[in-house]
């Protein structure tokens, strides 16, 4: 099969999301896979606001690049769709393919993807383009409440709704999102996130950044955008000067300003996915200090599975989807977060074996089996 992924992040991003794992598994089974990341534009070179800009530029200049048995590419467009004057119009949004340099249709044709067996849409900005690609099966995977993100064009919500109605298969990652998607199509399928269990369970050597750090060690892995409660982490670190707090992931200027001066907080920046198990294996606690809002309420957190696969106890602020997961995690309101961190470091509330077993039961292999079943049912019908 030929499978086209229309995504947000580059395939070679340090941050790996669900589609990375599905694309890799399609490729591992011998299918031809092409991954398109969110487009770059001249504005990104002026404002440098887009994560992974250097790797995106390389994929545009030299791509499609070959990685992990699949190909990926980052288009360059003249005008990027955005929540800004002139750029948030539907005309600009639907012109992504036409305004790309070189034309995206020619890139696909050259790569052998003028028509596909499966078009897999996660990034709503590609919805109009996805409709123009001939495919036997159209999949929409709704991974987040996209319209709840700051700075997202209001056009996105309508485009995503249209794509959901047009799809052959609609997946939703969280229960709140599934409820919304089923209002558009009752046959939508719940497809939670998962974990590369063996990857995170294997551990590894102690990372060099830990060599001079005392124990206990508290770790956070992931994005530090506006939903990351840097003030809460700073308060906990100051209350526990005997502990070392490690923040792994791109640090925004706001987070650097809040945490950069706290002596026992270390902002490590991004680390390659291949090395993350080492940082978890030699830590004592994983944290998820999120500010609750509409977007967070619908997040099904991959990092929780990864912490648990490494055997870590976890403290997280409480939100709707995380409560529904019923994971062996200490869930607290913001006011009780630091006390919970202190208590879990002293005496974890859940046995290590239970944490690991929960992660093992939620692997990406299990999720991919459900994906294949749904896709093959459509393609089999189309073939008949």
HELIX and SHEET records of a PDB file:
HELIX    1   1 UNK A   18  UNK A   28  1                                  11    
HELIX    2   2 UNK A   42  UNK A   47  1                                   6    
HELIX    3   3 UNK A   53  UNK A   62  1                                  10    
HELIX    4   4 UNK A   90  UNK A   94  1                                   5    
HELIX    5   5 UNK A  104  UNK A  110  1                                   7    
HELIX    6   6 UNK A  124  UNK A  126  5                                   3    
HELIX    7   7 UNK A  127  UNK A  132  1                                   6    
HELIX    8   8 UNK A  146  UNK A  148  5                                   3    
HELIX    9   9 UNK A  155  UNK A  166  1                                  12    
HELIX   10  10 UNK A  175  UNK A  184  1                                  10    
HELIX   11  11 UNK A  197  UNK A  201  1                                   5    
HELIX   12  12 UNK A  208  UNK A  210  5                                   3    
HELIX   13  13 UNK A  230  UNK A  239  1                                  10    
HELIX   14  14 UNK A  253  UNK A  259  1                                   7    
HELIX   15  15 UNK A  273  UNK A  275  5                                   3    
HELIX   16  16 UNK A  276  UNK A  281  1                                   6    
HELIX   17  17 UNK A  294  UNK A  297  1                                   4    
HELIX   18  18 UNK A  302  UNK A  309  1                                   8    
HELIX   19  19 UNK A  320  UNK A  325  1                                   6    
HELIX   20  20 UNK A  334  UNK A  336  5                                   3    
HELIX   21  21 UNK A  337  UNK A  346  1                                  10    
HELIX   22  22 UNK A  352  UNK A  360  1                                   9    
HELIX   23  23 UNK A  364  UNK A  383  1                                  20    
SHEET    1   A 8 UNK A  65  UNK A  67  0                                        
SHEET    2   A 8 UNK A  70  UNK A  77 -1                                        
SHEET    3   A 8 UNK A  32  UNK A  41  1                                        
SHEET    4   A 8 UNK A   2  UNK A   6  1                                        
SHEET    5   A 8 UNK A 115  UNK A 121  1                                        
SHEET    6   A 8 UNK A 134  UNK A 142  1                                        
SHEET    7   A 8 UNK A 169  UNK A 172  1                                        
SHEET    8   A 8 UNK A 189  UNK A 190  1                                        
SHEET    1   B 6 UNK A 265  UNK A 269  0                                        
SHEET    2   B 6 UNK A 244  UNK A 248  1                                        
SHEET    3   B 6 UNK A 217  UNK A 221  1                                        
SHEET    4   B 6 UNK A 285  UNK A 288  1                                        
SHEET    5   B 6 UNK A 313  UNK A 317  1                                        
SHEET    6   B 6 UNK A 330  UNK A 332  1                                        
END                                                                             
